[in-house]
Amino acid sequence: MGNSLKCFDSIVDQSIFLYVKKAILDEEKKKAIPFRIASWYLYSMKIKEQTRKLVAGCT
C-alpha cells in the first residue's frame, strides 16, 4: 500500500512540475510576441529601404 502511494506521489509531482514548466514557457512566449513583432517590423522596414535604394539606382 505504501509503495503504490509513493509511486502515485512521484507521478503527481512530475505532472505538477511539467504543468508549471509549461505555464512558464507559455508566459515567456507571450512576453516574446512584442519583440517578434518589433523585429519583424524593423526587418520589413530594412527590406523596403533596400528596395527603394535599388529602384533609385535603376532609374
N, CA, C and O atoms as a Tripos MOL2 file, in Angstrom:
@<TRIPOS>MOLECULE
protein
  236   235    59     0     0
PROTEIN
NO_CHARGES

@<TRIPOS>ATOM
      1 N           0.8340   -1.2050    0.0000 N.3       1 MET1
      2 CA          0.0000    0.0000    0.0000 C.3       1 MET1
      3 C           0.8680    1.2540    0.0000 C.2       1 MET1
      4 O           0.6600    2.1680   -0.7980 O.2       1 MET1
      5 N           1.8400    1.2850    0.9030 N.am      2 GLY2
      6 CA          2.6990    2.4600    0.9990 C.3       2 GLY2
      7 C           3.5170    2.6950   -0.2500 C.2       2 GLY2
      8 O           3.7790    3.8380   -0.6250 O.2       2 GLY2
      9 N           3.9210    1.6090   -0.8950 N.am      3 ASN3
     10 CA          4.7420    1.7090   -2.0950 C.3       3 ASN3
     11 C           3.9700    2.3370   -3.2510 C.2       3 ASN3
     12 O           4.4930    3.2010   -3.9530 O.2       3 ASN3
     13 N           2.7270    1.9030   -3.4480 N.am      4 SER4
     14 CA          1.9340    2.4420   -4.5510 C.3       4 SER4
     15 C           1.6040    3.9160   -4.3170 C.2       4 SER4
     16 O           1.5210    4.6920   -5.2690 O.2       4 SER4
     17 N           1.4170    4.2990   -3.0650 N.am      5 LEU5
     18 CA          1.1720    5.7080   -2.7550 C.3       5 LEU5
     19 C           2.3960    6.5530   -3.0660 C.2       5 LEU5
     20 O           2.2820    7.6540   -3.6030 O.2       5 LEU5
     21 N           3.5570    6.0320   -2.7270 N.am      6 LYS6
     22 CA          4.8000    6.7520   -3.0060 C.3       6 LYS6
     23 C           4.9560    6.9560   -4.5140 C.2       6 LYS6
     24 O           5.3430    8.0320   -4.9720 O.2       6 LYS6
     25 N           4.6510    5.9110   -5.2680 N.am      7 CYS7
     26 CA          4.7290    5.9800   -6.7270 C.3       7 CYS7
     27 C           3.7370    7.0210   -7.2520 C.2       7 CYS7
     28 O           4.0760    7.8230   -8.1220 O.2       7 CYS7
     29 N           2.5200    7.0030   -6.7250 N.am      8 PHE8
     30 CA          1.4960    7.9620   -7.1310 C.3       8 PHE8
     31 C           1.9520    9.3910   -6.8350 C.2       8 PHE8
     32 O           1.7700   10.2870   -7.6580 O.2       8 PHE8
     33 N           2.5470    9.6010   -5.6550 N.am      9 ASP9
     34 CA          3.0470   10.9280   -5.2860 C.3       9 ASP9
     35 C           4.0920   11.4160   -6.2730 C.2       9 ASP9
     36 O           4.0820   12.5830   -6.6640 O.2       9 ASP9
     37 N           4.9980   10.5290   -6.6800 N.am     10 SER10
     38 CA          6.0470   10.9660   -7.6030 C.3      10 SER10
     39 C           5.4470   11.3070   -8.9650 C.2      10 SER10
     40 O           5.9060   12.2360   -9.6290 O.2      10 SER10
     41 N           4.4180   10.5550   -9.3870 N.am     11 ILE11
     42 CA          3.7510   10.8680  -10.6620 C.3      11 ILE11
     43 C           3.0690   12.2320  -10.5700 C.2      11 ILE11
     44 O           3.1530   13.0380  -11.4980 O.2      11 ILE11
     45 N           2.3970   12.4850   -9.4560 N.am     12 VAL12
     46 CA          1.7290   13.7800   -9.2550 C.3      12 VAL12
     47 C           2.7620   14.9020   -9.2460 C.2      12 VAL12
     48 O           2.5520   15.9450   -9.8670 O.2      12 VAL12
     49 N           3.8760   14.6920   -8.5450 N.am     13 ASP13
     50 CA          4.9380   15.7040   -8.5090 C.3      13 ASP13
     51 C           5.4520   15.9980   -9.9110 C.2      13 ASP13
     52 O           5.6490   17.1580  -10.2730 O.2      13 ASP13
     53 N           5.6680   14.9500  -10.7000 N.am     14 GLN14
     54 CA          6.1710   15.1490  -12.0620 C.3      14 GLN14
     55 C           5.1610   15.9010  -12.9130 C.2      14 GLN14
     56 O           5.5340   16.7880  -13.6800 O.2      14 GLN14
     57 N           3.8840   15.5530  -12.7840 N.am     15 SER15
     58 CA          2.8770   16.2240  -13.6070 C.3      15 SER15
     59 C           2.7320   17.6890  -13.2030 C.2      15 SER15
     60 O           2.5360   18.5520  -14.0580 O.2      15 SER15
     61 N           2.8270   17.9710  -11.9090 N.am     16 ILE16
     62 CA          2.7830   19.3670  -11.4550 C.3      16 ILE16
     63 C           3.9850   20.1240  -12.0040 C.2      16 ILE16
     64 O           3.8600   21.2550  -12.4730 O.2      16 ILE16
     65 N           5.1490   19.4860  -11.9420 N.am     17 PHE17
     66 CA          6.3670   20.1120  -12.4600 C.3      17 PHE17
     67 C           6.2150   20.4210  -13.9460 C.2      17 PHE17
     68 O           6.5530   21.5160  -14.3970 O.2      17 PHE17
     69 N           5.7040   19.4490  -14.7060 N.am     18 LEU18
     70 CA          5.5300   19.6550  -16.1470 C.3      18 LEU18
     71 C           4.5060   20.7510  -16.4270 C.2      18 LEU18
     72 O           4.6830   21.5550  -17.3430 O.2      18 LEU18
     73 N           3.4340   20.7800  -15.6330 N.am     19 TYR19
     74 CA          2.4040   21.8020  -15.8180 C.3      19 TYR19
     75 C           2.9730   23.1940  -15.5460 C.2      19 TYR19
     76 O           2.7330   24.1310  -16.3070 O.2      19 TYR19
     77 N           3.7280   23.3170  -14.4570 N.am     20 VAL20
     78 CA          4.3340   24.6100  -14.1000 C.3      20 VAL20
     79 C           5.3330   25.0210  -15.1700 C.2      20 VAL20
     80 O           5.3900   26.1860  -15.5640 O.2      20 VAL20
     81 N           6.1250   24.0540  -15.6380 N.am     21 LYS21
     82 CA          7.1110   24.3400  -16.6870 C.3      21 LYS21
     83 C           6.4060   24.8550  -17.9420 C.2      21 LYS21
     84 O           6.8530   25.8210  -18.5610 O.2      21 LYS21
     85 N           5.2990   24.2020  -18.3150 N.am     22 LYS22
     86 CA          4.5390   24.6240  -19.4940 C.3      22 LYS22
     87 C           3.9650   26.0260  -19.2860 C.2      22 LYS22
     88 O           3.9870   26.8490  -20.2020 O.2      22 LYS22
     89 N           3.4540   26.2970  -18.0900 N.am     23 ALA23
     90 CA          2.8910   27.6160  -17.7960 C.3      23 ALA23
     91 C           3.9640   28.6980  -17.9160 C.2      23 ALA23
     92 O           3.7070   29.7810  -18.4420 O.2      23 ALA23
     93 N           5.1650   28.3960  -17.4270 N.am     24 ILE24
     94 CA          6.2720   29.3600  -17.5190 C.3      24 ILE24
     95 C           6.6430   29.5760  -18.9810 C.2      24 ILE24
     96 O           6.8610   30.7110  -19.4040 O.2      24 ILE24
     97 N           6.7150   28.4940  -19.7550 N.am     25 LEU25
     98 CA          7.0520   28.6230  -21.1740 C.3      25 LEU25
     99 C           5.9960   29.4300  -21.9200 C.2      25 LEU25
    100 O           6.3310   30.2650  -22.7600 O.2      25 LEU25
    101 N           4.7110   29.1820  -21.6150 N.am     26 ASP26
    102 CA          3.6350   29.9470  -22.2560 C.3      26 ASP26
    103 C           3.7610   31.4320  -21.9320 C.2      26 ASP26
    104 O           3.5600   32.2860  -22.7960 O.2      26 ASP26
    105 N           4.0950   31.7270  -20.6840 N.am     27 GLU27
    106 CA          4.2600   33.1210  -20.2630 C.3      27 GLU27
    107 C           5.4290   33.7670  -21.0050 C.2      27 GLU27
    108 O           5.3450   34.9230  -21.4220 O.2      27 GLU27
    109 N           6.5220   33.0130  -21.1660 N.am     28 GLU28
    110 CA          7.6820   33.5290  -21.8950 C.3      28 GLU28
    111 C           7.3210   33.8090  -23.3510 C.2      28 GLU28
    112 O           7.7540   34.8090  -23.9220 O.2      28 GLU28
    113 N           6.5240   32.9220  -23.9480 N.am     29 LYS29
    114 CA          6.1080   33.1320  -25.3360 C.3      29 LYS29
    115 C           5.2820   34.4030  -25.4570 C.2      29 LYS29
    116 O           5.4520   35.1710  -26.4040 O.2      29 LYS29
    117 N           4.3800   34.6290  -24.4920 N.am     30 LYS30
    118 CA          3.5610   35.8470  -24.5110 C.3      30 LYS30
    119 C           4.4400   37.0860  -24.4330 C.2      30 LYS30
    120 O           4.1950   38.0730  -25.1260 O.2      30 LYS30
    121 N           5.4640   37.0330  -23.5880 N.am     31 LYS31
    122 CA          6.3690   38.1800  -23.4590 C.3      31 LYS31
    123 C           7.1630   38.3900  -24.7360 C.2      31 LYS31
    124 O           7.5160   39.5220  -25.0700 O.2      31 LYS31
    125 N           7.4490   37.3040  -25.4570 N.am     32 ALA32
    126 CA          8.2880   37.3970  -26.6490 C.3      32 ALA32
    127 C           7.5430   37.9640  -27.8510 C.2      32 ALA32
    128 O           8.1710   38.4490  -28.7930 O.2      32 ALA32
    129 N           6.2140   37.9100  -27.8320 N.am     33 ILE33
    130 CA          5.4450   38.3400  -29.0050 C.3      33 ILE33
    131 C           5.7380   39.7930  -29.4050 C.2      33 ILE33
    132 O           5.9660   40.0430  -30.5880 O.2      33 ILE33
    133 N           5.7420   40.7650  -28.4770 N.am     34 PRO34
    134 CA          6.0600   42.1390  -28.8970 C.3      34 PRO34
    135 C           7.4470   42.2660  -29.5200 C.2      34 PRO34
    136 O           7.6430   43.0420  -30.4550 O.2      34 PRO34
    137 N           8.4040   41.5050  -29.0040 N.am     35 PHE35
    138 CA          9.7500   41.5510  -29.5720 C.3      35 PHE35
    139 C           9.7640   40.9670  -30.9750 C.2      35 PHE35
    140 O          10.4630   41.4690  -31.8560 O.2      35 PHE35
    141 N           8.9890   39.9040  -31.1830 N.am     36 ARG36
    142 CA          8.9070   39.3120  -32.5270 C.3      36 ARG36
    143 C           8.2790   40.2920  -33.5010 C.2      36 ARG36
    144 O           8.7430   40.4420  -34.6310 O.2      36 ARG36
    145 N           7.2150   40.9630  -33.0550 N.am     37 ILE37
    146 CA          6.5420   41.9380  -33.9230 C.3      37 ILE37
    147 C           7.5020   43.0790  -34.2510 C.2      37 ILE37
    148 O           7.5920   43.5120  -35.4000 O.2      37 ILE37
    149 N           8.2140   43.5600  -33.2390 N.am     38 ALA38
    150 CA          9.1510   44.6680  -33.4530 C.3      38 ALA38
    151 C          10.2670   44.2590  -34.3990 C.2      38 ALA38
    152 O          10.6360   45.0260  -35.2880 O.2      38 ALA38
    153 N          10.8080   43.0600  -34.2190 N.am     39 SER39
    154 CA         11.9060   42.6410  -35.0880 C.3      39 SER39
    155 C          11.4040   42.4210  -36.5120 C.2      39 SER39
    156 O          12.1070   42.7320  -37.4730 O.2      39 SER39
    157 N          10.1870   41.8840  -36.6530 N.am     40 TRP40
    158 CA          9.6110   41.7050  -37.9840 C.3      40 TRP40
    159 C           9.4000   43.0600  -38.6480 C.2      40 TRP40
    160 O           9.6750   43.2240  -39.8370 O.2      40 TRP40
    161 N           8.9080   44.0360  -37.8750 N.am     41 TYR41
    162 CA          8.6580   45.3770  -38.4010 C.3      41 TYR41
    163 C           9.9680   46.0210  -38.8670 C.2      41 TYR41
    164 O          10.0410   46.5830  -39.9600 O.2      41 TYR41
    165 N          11.0000   45.9310  -38.0210 N.am     42 LEU42
    166 CA         12.2910   46.5100  -38.3890 C.3      42 LEU42
    167 C          12.8640   45.8270  -39.6250 C.2      42 LEU42
    168 O          13.4370   46.4820  -40.4950 O.2      42 LEU42
    169 N          12.7070   44.5030  -39.6960 N.am     43 TYR43
    170 CA         13.1980   43.7520  -40.8450 C.3      43 TYR43
    171 C          12.4730   44.1820  -42.1150 C.2      43 TYR43
    172 O          13.1020   44.3640  -43.1570 O.2      43 TYR43
    173 N          11.1470   44.3470  -42.0340 N.am     44 SER44
    174 CA         10.3880   44.7550  -43.2160 C.3      44 SER44
    175 C          10.7590   46.1750  -43.6380 C.2      44 SER44
    176 O          10.7930   46.4780  -44.8300 O.2      44 SER44
    177 N          11.0380   47.0520  -42.6640 N.am     45 MET45
    178 CA         11.4720   48.4140  -42.9970 C.3      45 MET45
    179 C          12.8280   48.3880  -43.7000 C.2      45 MET45
    180 O          13.0670   49.1550  -44.6330 O.2      45 MET45
    181 N          13.7030   47.5080  -43.2520 N.am     46 LYS46
    182 CA         15.0240   47.3690  -43.8670 C.3      46 LYS46
    183 C          14.8790   46.9080  -45.3170 C.2      46 LYS46
    184 O          15.5640   47.4190  -46.2030 O.2      46 LYS46
    185 N          13.9910   45.9430  -45.5580 N.am     47 ILE47
    186 CA         13.7450   45.4490  -46.9170 C.3      47 ILE47
    187 C          13.1930   46.5780  -47.7920 C.2      47 ILE47
    188 O          13.6110   46.7370  -48.9390 O.2      47 ILE47
    189 N          12.2530   47.3620  -47.2490 N.am     48 LYS48
    190 CA         11.6870   48.4890  -48.0080 C.3      48 LYS48
    191 C          12.7790   49.4840  -48.3770 C.2      48 LYS48
    192 O          12.8280   49.9790  -49.5030 O.2      48 LYS48
    193 N          13.6510   49.7690  -47.4170 N.am     49 GLU49
    194 CA         14.7380   50.7250  -47.6550 C.3      49 GLU49
    195 C          15.6780   50.2120  -48.7470 C.2      49 GLU49
    196 O          16.0810   50.9680  -49.6300 O.2      49 GLU49
    197 N          16.0220   48.9320  -48.6830 N.am     50 GLN50
    198 CA         16.9060   48.3520  -49.7010 C.3      50 GLN50
    199 C          16.2390   48.3730  -51.0670 C.2      50 GLN50
    200 O          16.8900   48.6500  -52.0740 O.2      50 GLN50
    201 N          14.9470   48.0840  -51.1050 N.am     51 THR51
    202 CA         14.2020   48.1020  -52.3690 C.3      51 THR51
    203 C          14.1690   49.5140  -52.9370 C.2      51 THR51
    204 O          14.3380   49.7070  -54.1410 O.2      51 THR51
    205 N          13.9510   50.4970  -52.0720 N.am     52 ARG52
    206 CA         13.9120   51.8910  -52.5100 C.3      52 ARG52
    207 C          15.2640   52.3010  -53.1080 C.2      52 ARG52
    208 O          15.3130   52.9840  -54.1310 O.2      52 ARG52
    209 N          16.3530   51.8810  -52.4680 N.am     53 LYS53
    210 CA         17.6890   52.2090  -52.9790 C.3      53 LYS53
    211 C          17.9300   51.5470  -54.3310 C.2      53 LYS53
    212 O          18.5100   52.1570  -55.2290 O.2      53 LYS53
    213 N          17.4810   50.2910  -54.4770 N.am     54 LEU54
    214 CA         17.6390   49.5960  -55.7550 C.3      54 LEU54
    215 C          16.8590   50.2930  -56.8580 C.2      54 LEU54
    216 O          17.3590   50.4740  -57.9680 O.2      54 LEU54
    217 N          15.6260   50.6820  -56.5420 N.am     55 VAL55
    218 CA         14.7780   51.3560  -57.5310 C.3      55 VAL55
    219 C          15.3910   52.7040  -57.8970 C.2      55 VAL55
    220 O          15.4100   53.0770  -59.0700 O.2      55 VAL55
    221 N          15.8890   53.4300  -56.9120 N.am     56 ALA56
    222 CA         16.5050   54.7380  -57.1720 C.3      56 ALA56
    223 C          17.7560   54.5710  -58.0230 C.2      56 ALA56
    224 O          18.0500   55.4180  -58.8660 O.2      56 ALA56
    225 N          18.4930   53.4900  -57.8110 N.am     57 GLY57
    226 CA         19.7090   53.2400  -58.5860 C.3      57 GLY57
    227 C          19.4110   52.8450  -60.0170 C.2      57 GLY57
    228 O          20.2230   53.0960  -60.9070 O.2      57 GLY57
    229 N          18.2670   52.2340  -60.2560 N.am     58 CYS58
    230 CA         17.9230   51.7490  -61.5970 C.3      58 CYS58
    231 C          17.3620   52.8480  -62.4860 C.2      58 CYS58
    232 O          17.4310   52.7420  -63.7100 O.2      58 CYS58
    233 N          16.8120   53.8940  -61.8970 N.am     59 THR59
    234 CA         16.1800   54.9320  -62.7270 C.3      59 THR59
    235 C          17.1660   55.9860  -63.1320 C.2      59 THR59
    236 O          16.8050   56.9330  -63.8310 O.2      59 THR59
@<TRIPOS>BOND
     1     1     2 1
     2     2     3 1
     3     3     4 2
     4     3     5 am
     5     5     6 1
     6     6     7 1
     7     7     8 2
     8     7     9 am
     9     9    10 1
    10    10    11 1
    11    11    12 2
    12    11    13 am
    13    13    14 1
    14    14    15 1
    15    15    16 2
    16    15    17 am
    17    17    18 1
    18    18    19 1
    19    19    20 2
    20    19    21 am
    21    21    22 1
    22    22    23 1
    23    23    24 2
    24    23    25 am
    25    25    26 1
    26    26    27 1
    27    27    28 2
    28    27    29 am
    29    29    30 1
    30    30    31 1
    31    31    32 2
    32    31    33 am
    33    33    34 1
    34    34    35 1
    35    35    36 2
    36    35    37 am
    37    37    38 1
    38    38    39 1
    39    39    40 2
    40    39    41 am
    41    41    42 1
    42    42    43 1
    43    43    44 2
    44    43    45 am
    45    45    46 1
    46    46    47 1
    47    47    48 2
    48    47    49 am
    49    49    50 1
    50    50    51 1
    51    51    52 2
    52    51    53 am
    53    53    54 1
    54    54    55 1
    55    55    56 2
    56    55    57 am
    57    57    58 1
    58    58    59 1
    59    59    60 2
    60    59    61 am
    61    61    62 1
    62    62    63 1
    63    63    64 2
    64    63    65 am
    65    65    66 1
    66    66    67 1
    67    67    68 2
    68    67    69 am
    69    69    70 1
    70    70    71 1
    71    71    72 2
    72    71    73 am
    73    73    74 1
    74    74    75 1
    75    75    76 2
    76    75    77 am
    77    77    78 1
    78    78    79 1
    79    79    80 2
    80    79    81 am
    81    81    82 1
    82    82    83 1
    83    83    84 2
    84    83    85 am
    85    85    86 1
    86    86    87 1
    87    87    88 2
    88    87    89 am
    89    89    90 1
    90    90    91 1
    91    91    92 2
    92    91    93 am
    93    93    94 1
    94    94    95 1
    95    95    96 2
    96    95    97 am
    97    97    98 1
    98    98    99 1
    99    99   100 2
   100    99   101 am
   101   101   102 1
   102   102   103 1
   103   103   104 2
   104   103   105 am
   105   105   106 1
   106   106   107 1
   107   107   108 2
   108   107   109 am
   109   109   110 1
   110   110   111 1
   111   111   112 2
   112   111   113 am
   113   113   114 1
   114   114   115 1
   115   115   116 2
   116   115   117 am
   117   117   118 1
   118   118   119 1
   119   119   120 2
   120   119   121 am
   121   121   122 1
   122   122   123 1
   123   123   124 2
   124   123   125 am
   125   125   126 1
   126   126   127 1
   127   127   128 2
   128   127   129 am
   129   129   130 1
   130   130   131 1
   131   131   132 2
   132   131   133 am
   133   133   134 1
   134   134   135 1
   135   135   136 2
   136   135   137 am
   137   137   138 1
   138   138   139 1
   139   139   140 2
   140   139   141 am
   141   141   142 1
   142   142   143 1
   143   143   144 2
   144   143   145 am
   145   145   146 1
   146   146   147 1
   147   147   148 2
   148   147   149 am
   149   149   150 1
   150   150   151 1
   151   151   152 2
   152   151   153 am
   153   153   154 1
   154   154   155 1
   155   155   156 2
   156   155   157 am
   157   157   158 1
   158   158   159 1
   159   159   160 2
   160   159   161 am
   161   161   162 1
   162   162   163 1
   163   163   164 2
   164   163   165 am
   165   165   166 1
   166   166   167 1
   167   167   168 2
   168   167   169 am
   169   169   170 1
   170   170   171 1
   171   171   172 2
   172   171   173 am
   173   173   174 1
   174   174   175 1
   175   175   176 2
   176   175   177 am
   177   177   178 1
   178   178   179 1
   179   179   180 2
   180   179   181 am
   181   181   182 1
   182   182   183 1
   183   183   184 2
   184   183   185 am
   185   185   186 1
   186   186   187 1
   187   187   188 2
   188   187   189 am
   189   189   190 1
   190   190   191 1
   191   191   192 2
   192   191   193 am
   193   193   194 1
   194   194   195 1
   195   195   196 2
   196   195   197 am
   197   197   198 1
   198   198   199 1
   199   199   200 2
   200   199   201 am
   201   201   202 1
   202   202   203 1
   203   203   204 2
   204   203   205 am
   205   205   206 1
   206   206   207 1
   207   207   208 2
   208   207   209 am
   209   209   210 1
   210   210   211 1
   211   211   212 2
   212   211   213 am
   213   213   214 1
   214   214   215 1
   215   215   216 2
   216   215   217 am
   217   217   218 1
   218   218   219 1
   219   219   220 2
   220   219   221 am
   221   221   222 1
   222   222   223 1
   223   223   224 2
   224   223   225 am
   225   225   226 1
   226   226   227 1
   227   227   228 2
   228   227   229 am
   229   229   230 1
   230   230   231 1
   231   231   232 2
   232   231   233 am
   233   233   234 1
   234   234   235 1
   235   235   236 2
@<TRIPOS>SUBSTRUCTURE
     1 MET1         2 RESIDUE 1 A MET
     2 GLY2         6 RESIDUE 1 A GLY
     3 ASN3        10 RESIDUE 1 A ASN
     4 SER4        14 RESIDUE 1 A SER
     5 LEU5        18 RESIDUE 1 A LEU
     6 LYS6        22 RESIDUE 1 A LYS
     7 CYS7        26 RESIDUE 1 A CYS
     8 PHE8        30 RESIDUE 1 A PHE
     9 ASP9        34 RESIDUE 1 A ASP
    10 SER10       38 RESIDUE 1 A SER
    11 ILE11       42 RESIDUE 1 A ILE
    12 VAL12       46 RESIDUE 1 A VAL
    13 ASP13       50 RESIDUE 1 A ASP
    14 GLN14       54 RESIDUE 1 A GLN
    15 SER15       58 RESIDUE 1 A SER
    16 ILE16       62 RESIDUE 1 A ILE
    17 PHE17       66 RESIDUE 1 A PHE
    18 LEU18       70 RESIDUE 1 A LEU
    19 TYR19       74 RESIDUE 1 A TYR
    20 VAL20       78 RESIDUE 1 A VAL
    21 LYS21       82 RESIDUE 1 A LYS
    22 LYS22       86 RESIDUE 1 A LYS
    23 ALA23       90 RESIDUE 1 A ALA
    24 ILE24       94 RESIDUE 1 A ILE
    25 LEU25       98 RESIDUE 1 A LEU
    26 ASP26      102 RESIDUE 1 A ASP
    27 GLU27      106 RESIDUE 1 A GLU
    28 GLU28      110 RESIDUE 1 A GLU
    29 LYS29      114 RESIDUE 1 A LYS
    30 LYS30      118 RESIDUE 1 A LYS
    31 LYS31      122 RESIDUE 1 A LYS
    32 ALA32      126 RESIDUE 1 A ALA
    33 ILE33      130 RESIDUE 1 A ILE
    34 PRO34      134 RESIDUE 1 A PRO
    35 PHE35      138 RESIDUE 1 A PHE
    36 ARG36      142 RESIDUE 1 A ARG
    37 ILE37      146 RESIDUE 1 A ILE
    38 ALA38      150 RESIDUE 1 A ALA
    39 SER39      154 RESIDUE 1 A SER
    40 TRP40      158 RESIDUE 1 A TRP
    41 TYR41      162 RESIDUE 1 A TYR
    42 LEU42      166 RESIDUE 1 A LEU
    43 TYR43      170 RESIDUE 1 A TYR
    44 SER44      174 RESIDUE 1 A SER
    45 MET45      178 RESIDUE 1 A MET
    46 LYS46      182 RESIDUE 1 A LYS
    47 ILE47      186 RESIDUE 1 A ILE
    48 LYS48      190 RESIDUE 1 A LYS
    49 GLU49      194 RESIDUE 1 A GLU
    50 GLN50      198 RESIDUE 1 A GLN
    51 THR51      202 RESIDUE 1 A THR
    52 ARG52      206 RESIDUE 1 A ARG
    53 LYS53      210 RESIDUE 1 A LYS
    54 LEU54      214 RESIDUE 1 A LEU
    55 VAL55      218 RESIDUE 1 A VAL
    56 ALA56      222 RESIDUE 1 A ALA
    57 GLY57      226 RESIDUE 1 A GLY
    58 CYS58      230 RESIDUE 1 A CYS
    59 THR59      234 RESIDUE 1 A THR
